[in-house]
Amino acid sequence: MRMLVIASLAVAAVAPIASPALAGAGTVGRAGGEGLAAHRAVYDLSLKDASERSGITGMVGRMVYEFGGSACEGYTVSFRFVTEISTGDDSRVTDQQTTTFEDIRNQTFRFVTRSFVNQKLDHEIRGSAEAAGNGLAVKIEQPEELALDIAPAHFPTEHMIEMIDKARGGERFYESRIYDGSDEGDQAMITTTILGEKETVEGGDTEAERAGDLADHAYWPVSMSYFEEEAEGDGLPVYSIAFKLYENGVTRDLTMDYGDFVLEGRLAQLDMYEAEPCPE
């Protein structure tokens, strides 16, 4: 699961997750991102649907996403995604913990992800990427050292900035490429994004009330699909997500479709932090 993308793009990223965003003011620029707000967002997760093939009979969880930093100092993300999955008579607890640092100005990205199953470490990946020539130079430190070059791609926060720019400009459909270090960290993903017209909050929207000062703010409905770059066959997405996006990067009302099962994420708590402006 590409949970960091949920955080950086759906929560924030976060949207990933990610995704899951959030006090600052000012404009959002492709090279800066001064309008993204520092925050901590908590989402309650529940199972919306599951196919018989998945073997899943129930799933609940929580996603916590912290976003901070600035365009001048770089952006940090701390992300945790915990689920309890029931499969008939058995259940297991999965816990993914990710931290990243992204310097948009210098086009560098560092990441560490640890995945636990029933409180035991199952997988750890650590690495970095930077713009080099006509692509990205990726270095994986764990689980094994690996160096490779891949096609150019946006890092998660940079992609969020791009999304908000396009939404503000009235663009309704576009394709992009994202690298976030997910899975084995050795490839980027192709994304297609549909941006709806800006909408106002309707009466009875109890989730909006948990967004604090943003409760009455308008938002864009967003739908994104992720594809493997070298995908063959029917061309179906590996993963898709829908969410409501505010101008400063806050997201809520998540629907995460993994094919065999679908999760919903409802904003439970949002803490806004005061961001330090970049020096003149």
Legacy VTK file of the C-alpha trace (Angstrom):
# vtk DataFile Version 3.0
C-alpha trace
ASCII
DATASET POLYDATA
POINTS 280 float
0.000 0.000 0.000
1.334 3.406 -0.911
0.406 5.003 2.396
2.750 7.982 2.142
1.013 9.099 -1.012
-2.272 8.918 0.874
-0.772 11.127 3.555
0.928 13.658 1.343
-1.744 13.986 -1.311
-4.955 12.942 0.268
-4.218 14.049 3.763
-1.824 16.698 3.156
0.319 14.467 2.571
-0.428 13.577 3.271
-2.897 13.575 1.890
-1.077 9.560 1.604
-2.731 9.930 3.682
-1.744 11.429 3.196
-2.547 12.149 3.542
-3.728 12.872 4.945
-2.056 19.519 6.075
-2.366 22.724 7.719
-2.244 27.336 9.495
-0.255 29.362 7.100
-1.383 31.874 4.638
-0.176 33.191 1.370
-0.030 31.835 -2.108
0.999 28.369 -3.130
3.723 28.437 -5.772
5.221 25.555 -7.718
8.669 26.301 -6.339
7.648 27.203 -2.827
4.443 26.054 -1.189
4.127 28.943 1.272
0.361 28.388 1.458
0.620 24.863 2.877
-0.236 24.788 6.561
1.597 22.990 9.370
-0.739 20.582 11.161
-1.548 17.286 12.803
-4.565 15.419 11.409
-6.127 12.254 12.850
-8.445 10.083 10.756
-10.675 7.224 11.918
-10.663 4.373 9.408
-13.420 1.870 8.683
-14.094 -0.811 6.083
-16.548 0.333 3.419
-16.449 -2.735 1.188
-14.460 -5.959 0.697
-14.628 -8.656 -1.942
-14.905 -12.322 -1.033
-11.505 -12.824 -2.629
-9.878 -10.478 -0.078
-10.830 -12.741 2.825
-11.407 -9.624 4.937
-14.454 -9.651 7.208
-13.702 -6.457 9.099
-11.185 -3.642 9.401
-10.859 -0.620 11.668
-7.964 1.710 12.235
-6.509 5.160 12.657
-4.235 7.332 10.540
-2.176 10.145 12.063
-0.379 12.639 9.836
1.904 15.498 10.910
3.141 18.040 8.391
5.584 20.836 9.147
8.470 22.918 7.882
8.615 25.623 5.253
9.591 26.305 1.668
12.945 27.712 2.797
13.854 25.042 5.378
12.200 22.014 3.777
9.109 20.012 4.710
8.857 17.182 7.235
6.183 14.520 7.440
5.545 12.033 10.235
2.918 9.485 9.358
1.396 6.482 11.109
-1.227 4.115 9.728
-2.573 1.425 12.088
-5.261 -1.116 11.186
-6.769 -4.190 12.793
-7.772 -6.621 10.060
-10.195 -9.479 10.688
-10.186 -12.530 8.427
-12.710 -15.066 9.678
-11.469 -16.477 12.986
-8.163 -14.620 12.839
-7.080 -10.982 13.135
-3.841 -9.052 12.862
-2.676 -5.544 13.601
-0.569 -3.736 11.000
1.341 -0.573 11.839
3.184 1.501 9.228
5.379 4.379 10.449
6.972 6.773 7.956
9.081 9.906 8.320
10.255 12.026 5.396
12.106 15.244 4.640
11.568 17.066 1.346
13.573 20.054 0.129
11.689 21.394 -2.880
14.213 24.122 -3.672
17.122 21.686 -3.878
15.002 18.802 -5.191
15.993 16.260 -2.527
13.908 13.748 -0.600
14.726 11.403 2.311
12.503 8.698 3.778
12.329 5.935 6.410
9.426 3.489 6.644
8.985 0.728 9.215
6.129 -1.771 8.956
5.029 -3.907 11.909
2.656 -6.887 12.070
1.323 -7.723 15.534
3.983 -5.411 17.018
6.876 -7.248 15.306
9.004 -5.485 12.705
8.115 -6.926 9.317
9.916 -4.583 6.903
12.092 -1.475 6.968
13.156 0.673 4.052
15.414 3.713 4.193
16.660 5.828 1.321
16.862 9.119 -0.546
16.348 10.629 -3.983
17.430 13.792 -5.745
16.998 15.428 -9.117
19.921 14.551 -11.368
20.176 15.245 -15.076
16.893 14.331 -16.723
15.593 12.163 -13.902
15.955 11.127 -10.267
18.962 9.471 -8.655
17.669 7.056 -6.004
19.762 5.510 -3.238
18.348 2.756 -1.034
20.239 2.100 2.225
17.970 -0.589 3.693
17.076 -3.414 3.411
19.907 -3.636 0.860
22.082 -0.961 -0.677
20.933 -0.032 -4.151
21.542 2.905 -6.496
19.454 3.511 -9.606
18.219 6.221 -11.931
14.526 6.613 -12.718
12.434 8.971 -14.820
11.718 12.481 -13.451
8.937 12.636 -10.868
7.475 14.967 -8.266
8.036 14.340 -4.585
4.847 14.248 -2.425
4.673 17.857 -1.180
5.708 19.182 -4.568
2.872 17.166 -6.086
0.388 18.642 -3.612
1.514 22.121 -4.630
1.017 21.195 -8.271
-2.482 19.913 -7.518
-3.556 23.102 -5.750
-2.062 25.235 -8.539
-4.058 23.329 -11.143
-7.273 23.425 -9.093
-6.945 27.183 -8.670
-6.275 27.552 -12.387
-9.434 25.674 -13.317
-7.715 22.587 -14.725
-9.947 19.570 -14.270
-7.853 16.600 -15.424
-4.103 15.973 -15.583
-1.487 13.245 -15.403
1.669 13.295 -13.316
4.383 11.075 -11.842
5.119 10.720 -8.102
8.090 9.295 -6.214
7.571 8.819 -2.458
9.789 5.885 -1.501
6.837 3.529 -1.025
6.990 -0.251 -1.419
10.643 -1.038 -2.264
11.485 2.561 -3.179
12.672 1.588 -6.635
10.031 3.177 -8.846
7.669 6.088 -9.301
3.939 5.859 -9.982
1.868 7.441 -12.724
-1.191 9.304 -11.439
-4.305 10.618 -13.114
-6.191 13.305 -11.203
-9.726 14.637 -11.620
-10.424 17.988 -9.929
-14.047 18.991 -9.450
-15.446 22.497 -9.277
-15.091 24.151 -5.881
-17.983 23.297 -3.544
-19.394 24.810 -0.368
-20.166 22.890 2.807
-23.687 21.520 3.019
-25.810 21.445 6.149
-25.422 18.344 8.279
-21.789 17.794 7.310
-20.607 16.768 10.771
-17.080 15.964 9.591
-16.617 19.569 8.426
-17.196 20.744 11.992
-14.042 18.892 13.066
-11.988 20.995 10.643
-12.050 23.939 13.063
-11.582 27.285 11.326
-11.960 25.548 7.964
-15.448 24.256 8.780
-17.196 26.757 6.497
-14.518 26.931 3.815
-15.110 25.718 0.278
-13.144 22.735 -1.051
-12.374 20.848 -4.251
-13.553 17.241 -4.662
-10.565 15.232 -5.916
-10.250 11.744 -7.373
-6.829 10.174 -8.077
-5.751 6.851 -9.554
-2.251 5.340 -9.348
-0.726 3.147 -12.040
2.540 1.253 -12.288
4.758 2.876 -14.870
5.428 -0.381 -16.690
1.890 -1.705 -16.260
0.624 -4.251 -18.759
-2.739 -5.878 -19.348
-6.062 -4.185 -18.602
-4.530 -0.937 -17.365
-6.493 -0.938 -14.103
-5.118 1.287 -11.319
-3.172 -0.256 -8.468
-4.950 2.062 -6.090
-7.351 5.013 -6.172
-8.447 7.641 -3.683
-11.090 10.350 -3.425
-11.107 13.229 -0.930
-12.059 16.847 -0.259
-9.175 19.318 -0.579
-8.897 22.769 0.993
-6.682 25.509 -0.449
-4.023 25.115 2.242
-3.631 21.368 1.744
-6.011 20.086 4.422
-8.017 17.059 3.310
-10.941 15.097 4.687
-13.646 12.585 3.736
-11.224 10.015 2.309
-12.211 6.953 0.284
-9.274 4.616 -0.415
-9.872 1.844 -2.955
-7.284 -0.979 -3.061
-9.265 -3.113 -5.510
-10.173 -6.012 -3.202
-11.268 -3.713 -0.386
-12.224 -0.080 0.226
-11.488 2.020 3.323
-13.119 5.234 4.492
-11.211 7.836 6.506
-13.099 10.447 8.516
-11.368 13.446 10.059
-11.497 12.989 13.836
-9.147 15.763 15.003
-7.204 18.594 13.411
-4.536 20.610 15.228
-3.182 23.634 13.387
0.349 24.862 14.067
1.768 28.306 13.500
4.238 28.236 10.646
7.455 30.237 10.567
7.591 32.426 7.436
10.662 32.340 5.237
12.997 35.316 5.680
12.777 38.052 3.077
LINES 2 282
20 0 1 2 3 4 5 6 7 8 9 10 11 12 13 14 15 16 17 18 19
260 20 21 22 23 24 25 26 27 28 29 30 31 32 33 34 35 36 37 38 39 40 41 42 43 44 45 46 47 48 49 50 51 52 53 54 55 56 57 58 59 60 61 62 63 64 65 66 67 68 69 70 71 72 73 74 75 76 77 78 79 80 81 82 83 84 85 86 87 88 89 90 91 92 93 94 95 96 97 98 99 100 101 102 103 104 105 106 107 108 109 110 111 112 113 114 115 116 117 118 119 120 121 122 123 124 125 126 127 128 129 130 131 132 133 134 135 136 137 138 139 140 141 142 143 144 145 146 147 148 149 150 151 152 153 154 155 156 157 158 159 160 161 162 163 164 165 166 167 168 169 170 171 172 173 174 175 176 177 178 179 180 181 182 183 184 185 186 187 188 189 190 191 192 193 194 195 196 197 198 199 200 201 202 203 204 205 206 207 208 209 210 211 212 213 214 215 216 217 218 219 220 221 222 223 224 225 226 227 228 229 230 231 232 233 234 235 236 237 238 239 240 241 242 243 244 245 246 247 248 249 250 251 252 253 254 255 256 257 258 259 260 261 262 263 264 265 266 267 268 269 270 271 272 273 274 275 276 277 278 279
